[in-house]
Amino acid sequence: MKGYDSSQFEKMSVAVDLLVFTIENDRLKILLIERSEDPYANVSALPGVFIGIKETLDEAAKRGIREETGLTDIYFEQLYTFGEVERDPRMRIISVSYMALVPLEKLKFSAGERTLSVYLEDVEELLSSDKKLAFDHKEIIRYARWRLANKVEYTDIAFHLVDEYFTLSGLQKVYEILLGKKLYKANFRKKISSMTEETDLVTSGDAHRPSRLYRKMDENGDSPQ
């Protein structure tokens, strides 16, 4: 490293932007904040933070969602890196986006640092509207929505939005919401048969006929312990 001078190179910053999806009233929703700071003060945005110099990307994601929304124990997976030159008016900033799917009952959020409010926004309505978001966050959401619909086809990602025990009709509804289309019952049940296991439990406490409850098989096709 002798003779190496880092001052010869322009500097840029790296941030993480966090997309938390859930389902409410049979609609796909995303968690947004209202910013309290410039740039884009009082404008809706995705939660996010700059990455500390001694912090990993995953550590920054966990810190960011905690600081701005109060949420903890959220499992994120890396989505994509956004690096348009002028995506942020402050300076050159690269954003690494993370995505999570969380059942509604586990989303206990509140405004935190740098946020005026935290709320759920209808994804389809947002993407079809003229509503402006801070930075390029609307395009990040658009990309994530496209990825979600694709991942449902070849992964078990939809199971993140149901409880440990679920009805097949409830699981099918989640698939339909994520895919944006109706599914044939017989075809759907054949598709997920290797991923689910029937239990001895049934639904109760409602006016409908009790339905059998199922649970997800683990990755080896075994029953969870």
Summary of the structure (lengths in Angstrom):
residues: 225
radius of gyration: 20.3
end to end distance: 52.4
largest distance: 77.0
contacts: 608
relative contact order: 0.16
helix: 31%
strand: 28%
